[in-house]
């Protein structure tokens, strides 16, 4: 029954009186669905947060709770969410800065706009996890101070913080600061120590391969990687990593914009395919280097290049011939000019026609020509395009059969009669049933056919076109997903909704918290 109540809590047709009754019996799962009800009132949100305190976080982020509604002592997570939204109070921040619960201080440290005195308290916290969280999100001046922190993990967070000043990032990546005294590894183990990749200890949270010989080498490596990824790190501080022995550091470098052309050229010759693949996806490497990478021996490199928004069109056409790109609208295809679209649609290579068929704004004459294409993959690509007529879609099914059923079923203009026709096709296509089940034009007859398919059944159970009597019967389905979907169906009769919710006296609205002493 719980899954039915969860579905009912998500039902957009649920009246306010039943929302109140559900709030009175809600558990965490029901509260999760109620929290996103679009017409949830502030009074209902306050009552829900009082009933299920953990729901207060979602409600706070949705803007349904205010300072007056939350007690930071009894609802700390909701209060911290409001602080994270800059909607809390300085008094709350000071309260949590002294909170004995570590997770509360950690969460506070990630909140923006903290008072200066609170940041000072957090920077001096005895637990390095709190200081690390502060370092990751704090202001430039505090980041500068924490860059010299004795714990290497704090420095790693400073290197990842995008507000850290460039000269500080350069000092971190160049290891120009006094050495750190500790790291997470030597906090727990006696150096030299290397953490086993398959560590059998259930209480160990060190990352695989973490090591410390007294110099905190694995954390120093993480500091460099974070600084390489940080867009604020000066170019002159990162170019020297092009020949670094660490694959991960070269890999990170390959994705950076704004590097000299020579650096990109050397990365294109890197022996590690992953480095070259990230380079191939980098939009700023230039057409000449893209042409070089188009002939890379590694398929993953060529595939990433195909997804580069600035790949020259002739290079993309070349890639289409021997690279498995898949059914996706590539950025370069989306940006193609009308002339380029026409050129690709007339290509003798069906892989190129398939790529342009992924667009959903094709001129009618090009759309219709692709719809009549003899190549199945081209037809699959263009089948969901708006504007195709029922005659064209039926012809596509007649020509290509079961291979295009699912794609035709996703077309927003597929008629009720066509959707019914697709459910009767032999052989059937299971994926087509799922698409029909969620289609706005699906008829009762089509939906009943979808209910006979195991994977389409939960989708069809939520379709508003189902007869109410069928929806009611599905509440008792042996598959809980089907029952939950039926309970969320707006076609469920109001009387049945009411019967599903236990009757009880709804609690009064909680007292206003605006006079809380905290």
C-alpha positions in Angstrom: 0.0 0.0 0.0 2.9 2.4 0.6 3.8 2.4 -3.1 0.2 3.4 -3.9 0.3 6.3 -1.5 3.6 7.4 -2.9 2.0 7.4 -6.4 -1.0 9.2 -5.1 1.2 11.9 -3.5 2.6 12.7 -6.9 -0.9 12.8 -8.6 -1.3 16.3 -10.1 -5.1 16.0 -9.7 -4.8 15.5 -5.9 -7.1 18.0 -4.2 -5.8 20.1 -1.3 -7.9 18.3 1.3 -6.3 15.0 0.4 -2.8 16.6 0.4 -3.5 17.6 4.0 -4.6 14.0 4.9 -1.5 12.5 3.2 0.7 14.9 5.1 -0.7 13.7 8.3 0.4 10.1 7.5 3.4 10.8 5.4 6.7 8.9 5.7 9.9 9.9 4.0 8.9 8.4 0.6 5.5 10.0 0.5 7.0 13.3 1.6 9.4 13.2 -1.3 6.5 13.1 -3.7 4.4 15.7 -1.8 7.3 18.1 -1.7 7.1 18.6 -5.5 3.3 19.0 -5.7 3.1 22.2 -7.8 0.2 23.7 -5.8 1.6 22.9 -2.3 0.9 25.8 -0.1 3.3 27.3 2.4 1.1 26.1 5.3 1.2 22.6 3.8 4.9 22.8 3.4 5.3 23.8 7.1 3.1 20.9 8.2 5.0 18.4 6.0 8.4 19.6 7.3 7.1 19.2 10.9 5.8 15.7 10.1 8.9 14.5 8.1 11.9 16.7 9.1 14.1 15.4 6.3 11.6 16.8 3.7 12.4 20.3 5.0 15.6 20.3 2.8 13.7 19.9 -0.4 11.0 22.3 0.7 13.6 24.9 1.6 15.3 24.7 -1.7 11.9 24.9 -3.5 11.3 28.2 -1.7 8.4 26.9 0.3 9.9 27.5 3.7 11.2 30.7 5.3 13.1 31.6 8.4 9.8 32.0 10.2 8.9 28.4 9.5 12.1 26.6 10.6 13.6 25.9 14.0 17.4 25.4 13.5 17.5 23.3 16.7 14.9 20.7 15.7 15.2 21.1 11.9 18.9 21.7 11.3 18.9 20.3 7.8 16.2 22.6 6.6 17.9 25.6 8.3 21.2 24.7 6.6 19.4 24.5 3.2 18.1 28.0 3.8 21.6 29.2 4.6 22.8 27.6 1.4 20.2 29.7 -0.4 21.3 32.9 1.4 17.9 32.9 3.1 19.1 32.1 6.7 20.3 34.4 9.4 23.8 35.3 10.7 22.6 34.0 14.1 21.9 30.6 12.5 25.3 30.5 10.9 27.0 31.2 14.3 24.9 28.5 15.9 26.0 25.9 13.4 29.6 27.0 13.5 29.7 25.8 17.1 27.5 22.8 16.5 29.0 19.5 17.9 27.6 17.6 14.9 30.4 17.4 12.3 28.0 17.1 9.3 26.3 20.3 10.2 29.6 22.2 10.4 30.6 20.7 7.1 27.4 21.7 5.4 27.7 25.2 6.8 31.2 25.6 5.5 29.9 25.1 1.9 27.3 27.8 2.2 27.8 31.2 0.4 27.8 34.6 2.0 28.8 33.6 5.5 29.7 36.3 8.0 33.4 36.9 8.4 33.5 35.8 12.0 31.8 32.5 11.0 34.4 31.9 8.3 37.1 32.5 10.9 35.6 29.9 13.3 35.3 27.4 10.5 38.9 28.0 9.3 40.1 27.1 12.8 37.8 24.0 13.1 39.6 21.1 14.7 38.3 18.7 12.1 40.1 19.0 8.8 36.9 18.0 6.9 35.2 21.2 7.9 38.2 23.3 6.9 38.5 21.4 3.6 34.8 22.1 2.7 35.4 25.8 3.6 38.4 25.9 1.4 36.5 24.5 -1.6 33.8 27.3 -1.6 35.2 30.2 0.3 36.2 33.7 -0.8 39.5 34.7 -2.5 41.0 36.2 0.6 40.3 33.1 2.8 41.4 30.8 0.0 44.7 32.6 -0.1 45.2 32.1 3.6 44.2 28.4 3.5 46.6 27.7 0.6 49.4 27.5 3.2 47.4 25.3 5.5 49.5 22.5 7.1 47.1 19.9 5.9 47.5 18.9 2.2 43.8 18.0 1.8 42.9 21.6 2.6 45.4 22.8 -0.1 43.8 20.4 -2.6 40.4 22.1 -2.0 41.9 25.5 -2.4 43.3 24.4 -5.8 39.8 23.3 -6.9 38.2 26.6 -5.7 37.5 28.7 -8.8 37.7 31.9 -6.8 41.3 31.2 -5.7 43.6 34.0 -7.1 45.8 33.0 -10.1 49.1 33.6 -8.3 48.0 31.3 -5.5 47.0 28.6 -7.9 50.4 29.0 -9.7 52.1 28.6 -6.3 50.1 25.4 -5.5 50.7 23.7 -8.8 54.4 24.7 -8.9 54.8 23.5 -5.2 56.3 26.9 -4.3 54.7 26.9 -0.8 56.2 25.5 2.4 55.6 21.7 2.5 52.4 20.5 4.1 52.8 18.6 7.4 49.9 16.1 7.1 47.6 14.4 4.6 44.7 12.0 4.9 46.9 9.0 4.5 49.4 9.8 7.2 46.6 10.9 9.5 45.6 7.2 9.6 48.6 5.1 8.7 52.3 5.2 9.4 54.4 6.1 6.3 55.5 4.7 4.0 52.0 3.4 3.1 50.2 2.6 -0.1 46.5 1.9 0.0 45.5 -1.3 -1.7 43.1 -0.8 -4.7 41.0 -3.7 -3.3 41.1 -2.8 0.3 39.1 -5.3 2.4 38.5 -3.0 5.3 34.8 -1.8 5.4 35.7 1.2 7.6 38.4 2.6 5.2 37.5 5.5 2.9 40.9 6.2 1.5 40.8 6.3 -2.3 42.5 3.4 -4.2 46.2 3.9 -4.6 46.4 6.7 -2.0 49.9 6.8 -0.7 52.3 8.7 1.6 56.0 8.2 2.1 56.2 11.3 4.3 55.9 13.7 1.4 52.1 13.3 0.9 52.8 12.4 -2.7 49.3 11.2 -3.8 47.6 14.3 -2.3 50.2 16.5 -4.0 49.3 14.8 -7.2 45.6 15.6 -6.6 46.5 19.3 -5.9 48.2 19.5 -9.2 45.3 17.8 -11.0 42.8 20.2 -9.3 44.8 23.2 -10.3 45.1 22.0 -13.9 41.4 21.7 -14.0 40.8 25.1 -12.5 40.3 27.7 -15.2 41.9 30.4 -13.1 45.3 28.7 -13.1 47.7 30.8 -15.3 48.6 29.2 -18.7 52.3 29.6 -18.0 51.9 27.5 -14.9 50.4 24.6 -16.7 52.2 24.2 -20.0 55.1 22.3 -18.5 52.8 19.4 -17.7 52.6 18.4 -21.3 55.4 15.9 -20.8 54.6 15.0 -17.2 55.0 11.3 -16.4 51.5 11.2 -14.9 48.9 10.2 -17.4 46.1 11.8 -15.4 47.8 15.2 -15.4 48.4 15.1 -19.1 44.8 14.0 -19.5 43.5 16.9 -17.5 45.7 19.3 -19.4 44.3 18.1 -22.7 40.8 19.5 -21.9 42.0 23.0 -21.0 41.3 26.0 -23.3 43.8 28.7 -24.1 47.0 26.7 -24.4 49.7 27.4 -27.0 49.3 25.5 -30.3 52.5 23.7 -29.7 51.2 22.2 -26.5 48.1 20.9 -28.2 50.3 19.5 -31.0 52.4 17.5 -28.6 49.3 16.2 -26.8 48.0 14.9 -30.1 51.0 12.6 -30.2 50.4 11.3 -26.6 50.6 7.5 -26.4 47.5 7.3 -24.2 44.2 7.3 -26.2 42.3 8.9 -23.4 44.5 12.0 -23.5 44.1 12.3 -27.3 40.3 11.8 -26.9 39.9 14.6 -24.5 42.0 16.8 -26.7 39.8 15.9 -29.7 36.8 17.1 -27.8 38.5 20.4 -26.9 36.8 23.2 -29.0 39.8 25.4 -29.2 42.5 23.1 -30.7 42.0 24.4 -34.3 41.0 22.9 -37.6 44.5 21.7 -38.6 44.9 19.6 -35.5 41.3 18.3 -35.9 42.2 17.0 -39.3 45.2 15.2 -37.9 43.1 13.6 -35.1 40.5 12.5 -37.7 42.9 9.8 -38.8 43.7 8.6 -35.2 43.9 4.9 -34.9 41.7 4.9 -31.8 37.9 4.9 -32.3 37.3 6.7 -29.1 39.4 9.6 -30.3 37.6 9.9 -33.6 34.2 9.7 -31.8 35.1 12.5 -29.4 36.2 14.6 -32.4 32.8 14.0 -34.1 31.2 15.7 -31.0 33.5 18.7 -31.2 31.2 21.7 -32.0 33.9 23.3 -34.2 35.0 20.2 -36.2 35.1 21.2 -39.9 32.1 19.7 -41.8 34.3 17.8 -44.3 36.1 16.2 -41.4 32.9 15.2 -39.8 31.7 13.7 -43.2 35.0 11.7 -43.3 34.5 10.5 -39.7 30.9 9.4 -40.4 32.3 6.7 -42.8 34.2 4.7 -40.2 33.1 6.0 -36.7 30.2 4.7 -34.7 28.6 8.0 -33.7 25.1 6.7 -32.8 21.7 8.3 -32.9 22.5 11.7 -31.5 22.3 15.3 -32.8 26.0 16.4 -33.0 26.7 20.1 -32.1 28.3 20.7 -35.5 25.2 19.3 -37.2 22.9 21.5 -35.1 24.9 24.5 -36.1 25.0 23.7 -39.8 23.9 26.4 -42.3 21.0 25.8 -44.7 23.4 25.1 -47.5 25.4 22.6 -45.4 22.1 20.8 -44.4 21.1 20.5 -48.0 24.6 19.2 -48.9 24.5 16.5 -46.2 21.0 15.4 -47.0 22.1 14.7 -50.6 25.3 12.9 -49.6 25.8 9.4 -51.1 26.9 8.2 -47.7 23.9 7.1 -45.6 25.8 7.7 -42.4 26.0 11.4 -43.3 22.3 11.5 -44.2 21.5 9.8 -40.8 23.4 12.6 -39.0 21.5 15.4 -40.6 18.3 13.5 -40.0 18.7 14.0 -36.3 17.7 17.7 -36.7 14.1 18.6 -35.9 14.0 21.8 -37.9 14.6 20.5 -41.4 13.0 22.2 -44.4 9.9 20.2 -45.4 11.4 19.1 -48.7 14.5 17.7 -47.0 12.6 16.1 -44.2 10.3 14.4 -46.7 13.2 13.2 -48.8 14.9 11.6 -45.8 11.6 10.1 -44.7 11.6 8.2 -48.0 15.2 7.1 -47.8 15.9 3.5 -48.5 18.5 3.2 -45.7 16.9 2.1 -42.5 19.2 4.1 -40.2 18.4 7.3 -42.1 14.7 6.5 -41.7 15.1 5.8 -38.0 16.9 9.1 -37.6 14.2 11.3 -39.2 11.1 9.3 -38.1 10.5 11.5 -34.9 10.6 14.7 -37.0 7.5 16.9 -36.5 5.5 17.5 -39.6 5.7 14.1 -41.1 2.3 13.0 -42.4 0.5 9.7 -41.5 1.0 8.6 -45.1 4.8 9.1 -44.8 5.0 7.4 -41.4 3.0 4.4 -42.6 5.1 4.1 -45.7 8.2 4.2 -43.5 6.8 1.2 -41.5 5.9 -0.6 -44.7 9.4 -0.1 -46.1 11.5 -0.8 -43.1 9.3 -2.9 -40.8 9.9 -3.6 -37.2 13.2 -1.7 -37.2 11.5 1.7 -37.3 8.4 1.1 -35.2 9.8 2.6 -32.0 11.1 5.7 -33.8 7.8 6.2 -35.6 6.0 5.9 -32.3 7.9 8.8 -30.9 6.8 11.2 -33.6 4.7 13.9 -31.9 2.3 14.0 -34.8 1.6 10.2 -34.9 -2.2 9.9 -35.1 -4.3 7.7 -32.8 -5.0 5.4 -35.7 -1.3 5.0 -36.5 -0.4 4.2 -32.9 -3.1 1.5 -32.9 -1.7 0.2 -36.1 1.8 0.0 -34.6 0.6 -2.1 -31.7 -0.8 -4.7 -34.1 2.4 -4.9 -36.2 3.9 -8.4 -36.6 6.6 -9.0 -35.5 6.1 -6.5 -32.6 8.8 -4.2 -31.2 8.8 -4.0 -27.4 10.4 -0.6 -27.3 7.6 0.7 -29.5 5.0 -0.3 -26.9 6.8 1.9 -24.3 6.9 4.9 -26.7 3.2 4.4 -27.6 2.3 4.2 -23.9 3.7 7.7 -23.2 2.4 9.3 -26.4 -0.2 12.0 -26.0 -2.3 10.6 -28.8 -2.5 7.1 -27.6 -6.0 5.7 -27.5 -7.6 3.3 -25.1 -7.2 0.4 -27.5 -3.5 1.2 -28.0 -2.9 1.6 -24.2 -4.6 -1.7 -23.5 -2.2 -3.4 -25.9 0.7 -1.7 -24.1 -0.5 -3.0 -20.8 0.1 -6.5 -22.1 3.8 -5.7 -22.4 5.7 -6.1 -19.2 8.0 -3.1 -19.7 5.4 -0.8 -21.2 2.8 -1.6 -18.5 4.1 0.8 -15.8 4.2 3.6 -18.4 0.7 2.9 -19.8 -0.7 2.7 -16.3 0.0 6.4 -15.8 -1.6 7.5 -19.1 -4.6 9.9 -18.5 -6.5 8.4 -21.5 -7.0 5.1 -19.7 -10.6 4.5 -18.5 -11.0 5.2 -14.8 -12.1 1.6 -14.1 -8.9 0.2 -15.7 -6.8 2.6 -13.6 -8.6 1.5 -10.4 -7.9 -2.2 -11.3 -4.2 -1.4 -11.8 -3.9 -0.2 -8.3 -3.8 -3.8 -7.2 -1.3 -5.0 -9.8 1.4 -7.4 -8.6 4.0 -5.0 -10.0 4.4 -2.2 -7.5 5.6 0.1 -10.2 2.3 -0.3 -12.1 0.3 0.3 -8.9 2.3 3.4 -8.2 1.9 4.8 -11.7 -1.9 4.1 -11.6 -2.2 6.0 -8.3 -0.4 9.0 -9.9 -2.7 8.9 -12.9 -5.0 12.0 -13.0 -7.8 9.8 -14.4 -8.1 8.1 -11.0 -11.6 8.9 -9.6 -11.6 11.3 -6.7 -13.7 8.9 -4.6 -11.0 6.3 -5.0 -8.3 8.7 -4.1 -10.1 9.6 -0.9 -10.7 6.0 0.0 -7.0 5.3 -0.4 -5.9 7.9 2.1 -6.4 7.0 5.8 -8.8 9.4 7.5 -7.4 11.3 10.5 -7.6 14.7 12.1 -5.1 16.9 10.3 -2.6 18.6 12.6 -2.8 22.3 13.1 -0.2 24.5 11.5 3.0 24.6 13.5 3.7 27.7 15.6 5.6 30.6 13.9 9.4 30.2 14.5 10.3 33.8 14.0 10.7 34.3 17.7 13.1 31.4 18.1 16.0 32.3 20.4 18.5 30.9 17.8 
